[in-house]
Structures are given as C-alpha cells and as structure tokens.
Amino acid sequence: MHRIVHAEVDSDGNLRPIEPLELPPGSRVLVTVSSETEVSETALLSEAALRRDWDRPEEDAAWSHLHPAS
C-alpha cells in the first residue's frame, strides 16, 4: 500500500513527518523532494494558449503511439 506523508527537514538534515507516523523497523520508504519555487508569470500566462494548441485531434493523433491501447 502506498500513502503520502508530508514531512519537513530539520536543521540537522533529519526527515520529520508533520503528523505521527508509525512504521516497523526496516520499512522502506520513497522520498520525493518538492521544490516550492515560484512559477514564472510567463509560464502561467502561456498555459491557456498551450492548452488550446495541445487539446486538438491532430495532437492526439501525433502522440497516440505513446498511449497504451484501451
């Protein structure tokens, strides 16, 4: 079973879960580090224009080989 656990890194570099977390010794975890940098205004403004271009039947056909068969 997978679950998402939010955590912070303390001043010593230790990972500290935000909420209590009990795991048996030897448990394996996968840690994803998220960067909370600001998104540029240009990227936000271009999103709508790109969406219009990408959401076309021609684009779906061009990339169809990457989609698994349904």
Residue frames as a rotation matrix with the C-alpha (Angstrom) as fourth column:
MET 1
0.581 0.814 0.000 0.00
0.814 -0.581 0.000 0.00
0.000 0.000 -1.000 0.00
HIS 2
-0.542 -0.715 0.441 1.25
0.706 -0.673 -0.223 3.47
0.456 0.190 0.869 -0.85
ARG 3
0.623 0.703 -0.343 0.41
0.782 -0.571 0.249 6.58
-0.021 -0.423 -0.906 1.11
ILE 4
0.076 -0.550 0.832 1.59
0.351 -0.766 -0.538 10.15
0.933 0.332 0.135 1.02
VAL 5
0.511 -0.035 -0.859 3.20
0.851 -0.124 0.511 11.51
-0.124 -0.992 -0.033 4.16
HIS 6
0.658 -0.279 0.699 4.16
0.064 -0.905 -0.421 15.17
0.750 0.322 -0.578 4.42
ALA 7
0.541 -0.577 -0.612 7.39
0.823 0.212 0.528 15.92
-0.175 -0.789 0.589 6.24
GLU 8
0.910 -0.378 0.169 9.96
-0.332 -0.910 -0.247 18.64
0.247 0.169 -0.954 6.84
VAL 9
0.283 -0.900 -0.333 13.73
0.633 0.436 -0.640 18.50
0.720 -0.030 0.693 7.10
ASP 10
0.920 0.038 -0.391 15.08
0.356 -0.500 0.789 19.79
-0.165 -0.865 -0.473 10.42
SER 11
0.766 -0.635 -0.103 18.27
-0.642 -0.763 -0.072 21.81
-0.033 0.121 -0.992 10.90
ASP 12
-0.075 -0.803 0.592 20.29
-0.570 0.521 0.635 18.58
-0.818 -0.290 -0.496 11.28
GLY 13
-0.567 -0.117 -0.816 19.00
-0.816 0.216 0.536 17.23
0.114 0.969 -0.218 7.96
ASN 14
-0.921 0.284 0.267 16.64
0.166 0.906 -0.390 14.69
-0.352 -0.315 -0.881 9.54
LEU 15
-0.644 0.765 0.000 13.29
-0.110 -0.093 0.989 14.00
0.757 0.637 0.145 7.94
ARG 16
-0.928 0.371 -0.022 10.44
0.036 0.029 -0.999 14.77
-0.370 -0.928 -0.041 10.36
PRO 17
-0.524 0.813 0.253 6.87
0.712 0.255 0.655 13.76
0.468 0.523 -0.712 9.46
ILE 18
-0.625 0.396 0.673 4.31
-0.405 -0.901 0.154 16.52
0.667 -0.176 0.724 10.01
GLU 19
0.445 0.805 0.393 1.89
-0.842 0.225 0.491 14.03
0.307 -0.549 0.777 11.63
PRO 20
-0.030 -0.462 0.887 2.78
-0.732 0.615 0.295 10.99
-0.681 -0.640 -0.356 13.77
LEU 21
0.435 0.059 -0.899 3.92
-0.782 0.519 -0.344 8.03
0.446 0.853 0.272 11.70
GLU 22
0.186 -0.344 0.920 4.47
-0.657 0.653 0.377 4.51
-0.731 -0.675 -0.104 12.94
LEU 23
0.554 -0.115 -0.825 6.43
-0.696 0.480 -0.534 2.14
0.457 0.870 0.186 10.73
PRO 24
0.956 -0.259 0.135 8.01
0.136 0.805 0.578 -1.20
-0.258 -0.534 0.805 11.59
PRO 25
0.194 -0.963 -0.184 11.82
-0.452 -0.255 0.855 -1.27
-0.870 -0.083 -0.485 11.73
GLY 26
-0.623 -0.552 0.554 13.33
0.244 0.536 0.808 -1.92
-0.743 0.639 -0.200 8.32
SER 27
0.491 0.850 0.191 10.43
0.523 -0.112 -0.845 -0.34
-0.697 0.515 -0.500 6.45
ARG 28
-0.616 -0.635 0.467 11.36
0.751 -0.292 0.593 1.01
-0.240 0.716 0.656 3.05
VAL 29
0.387 0.709 -0.590 10.21
0.400 -0.706 -0.585 4.47
-0.830 -0.010 -0.557 2.01
LEU 30
-0.155 -0.344 0.926 10.38
0.966 -0.248 0.070 6.51
0.205 0.906 0.371 -1.17
VAL 31
0.044 0.092 -0.995 11.08
0.542 -0.839 -0.054 10.20
-0.839 -0.537 -0.087 -0.59
THR 32
0.113 0.041 0.993 10.16
0.917 -0.390 -0.088 12.84
0.383 0.920 -0.081 -3.16
VAL 33
-0.456 -0.331 -0.826 11.60
0.650 -0.758 -0.055 16.28
-0.608 -0.562 0.560 -2.54
SER 34
0.408 0.649 0.642 9.34
0.902 -0.397 -0.171 19.08
0.144 0.648 -0.747 -3.71
SER 35
-0.772 -0.633 -0.054 10.69
0.635 -0.773 -0.010 22.48
-0.035 -0.042 0.999 -4.54
GLU 36
0.268 0.918 -0.292 8.34
0.881 -0.356 -0.311 25.28
-0.390 -0.174 -0.904 -3.63
THR 37
-0.791 -0.561 -0.243 9.81
0.387 -0.768 0.511 27.82
-0.473 0.310 0.825 -6.02
GLU 38
0.000 0.812 -0.584 7.53
-0.222 -0.570 -0.791 30.36
-0.975 0.130 0.180 -7.59
VAL 39
0.024 0.116 0.993 6.21
0.894 0.442 -0.074 29.67
-0.447 0.890 -0.093 -11.06
SER 40
-0.882 -0.421 -0.213 7.07
0.287 -0.837 0.465 32.41
-0.374 0.349 0.859 -13.52
GLU 41
-0.110 0.868 -0.484 4.28
-0.247 -0.496 -0.833 34.69
-0.963 0.028 0.269 -14.66
THR 42
-0.358 -0.093 -0.929 5.16
-0.927 -0.084 0.366 33.90
-0.112 0.992 -0.056 -18.29
ALA 43
-0.980 -0.022 -0.196 4.59
-0.048 0.990 0.130 30.20
0.191 0.137 -0.972 -17.70
LEU 44
-0.554 0.828 -0.091 1.23
0.390 0.161 -0.907 30.85
-0.736 -0.538 -0.412 -16.08
LEU 45
-0.016 0.552 -0.834 0.10
-0.546 -0.704 -0.455 33.18
-0.838 0.448 0.312 -18.86
SER 46
-0.511 -0.250 -0.822 1.18
-0.857 0.227 0.464 30.79
0.071 0.941 -0.330 -21.62
GLU 47
-0.836 0.158 0.525 -0.66
-0.073 0.917 -0.392 27.80
-0.543 -0.366 -0.756 -20.11
ALA 48
0.166 0.986 -0.004 -4.03
-0.079 0.010 -0.997 28.66
-0.983 0.165 0.079 -21.69
ALA 49
0.343 -0.095 -0.934 -2.50
-0.906 -0.295 -0.303 29.23
-0.247 0.951 -0.188 -25.13
LEU 50
-0.719 -0.666 -0.197 -0.58
-0.693 0.710 0.126 25.95
0.056 0.227 -0.972 -24.97
ARG 51
-0.558 0.588 0.585 -3.66
-0.017 0.698 -0.716 24.07
-0.829 -0.410 -0.380 -23.78
ARG 52
0.473 0.754 -0.456 -5.62
-0.477 -0.216 -0.852 25.28
-0.741 0.621 0.257 -26.83
ASP 53
0.066 -0.543 -0.837 -2.81
-0.988 0.082 -0.131 24.09
0.140 0.836 -0.531 -29.09
TRP 54
-0.854 -0.505 0.127 -2.31
-0.521 0.835 -0.178 20.74
-0.016 -0.218 -0.976 -27.37
ASP 55
-0.461 0.757 0.464 -6.01
-0.004 0.521 -0.853 19.85
-0.888 -0.395 -0.237 -27.00
ARG 56
0.076 0.434 -0.898 -6.57
-0.950 -0.242 -0.198 19.22
-0.303 0.868 0.393 -30.69
PRO 57
0.868 0.312 0.387 -7.31
-0.198 0.931 -0.308 15.95
-0.456 0.191 0.869 -32.52
GLU 58
0.728 -0.651 -0.213 -4.13
-0.221 0.072 -0.973 16.43
0.649 0.755 -0.092 -34.59
GLU 59
-0.138 -0.787 0.601 -2.02
-0.912 -0.135 -0.386 16.46
0.385 -0.602 -0.700 -31.44
ASP 60
0.329 0.340 0.881 -3.78
-0.704 0.710 -0.011 13.38
-0.629 -0.616 0.473 -30.08
ALA 61
0.998 0.059 -0.017 -3.07
-0.053 0.689 -0.723 11.54
-0.031 0.722 0.691 -33.34
ALA 62
0.436 -0.900 -0.018 0.58
-0.490 -0.220 -0.843 12.63
0.755 0.377 -0.537 -33.38
TRP 63
-0.448 -0.631 0.634 1.21
-0.856 0.099 -0.507 11.26
0.258 -0.770 -0.584 -29.89
SER 64
0.568 0.821 0.065 -1.15
-0.808 0.540 0.236 8.26
0.159 -0.187 0.969 -29.98
HIS 65
0.356 -0.494 -0.793 1.76
-0.060 0.835 -0.547 5.79
0.932 0.243 0.268 -30.19
LEU 66
-0.704 -0.658 0.266 2.69
-0.266 -0.103 -0.959 6.75
0.658 -0.746 -0.102 -26.60
HIS 67
-0.149 0.749 0.645 -0.74
-0.988 -0.086 -0.127 5.90
-0.039 -0.657 0.753 -25.15
PRO 68
-0.877 -0.126 0.464 -1.43
-0.181 0.981 -0.076 2.31
-0.445 -0.150 -0.883 -24.08
ALA 69
-0.728 0.642 -0.241 -4.11
-0.107 0.240 0.965 0.50
0.677 0.728 -0.106 -26.08
SER 70
-0.521 0.629 0.577 -7.54
-0.835 -0.235 -0.498 0.71
-0.178 -0.741 0.647 -24.44
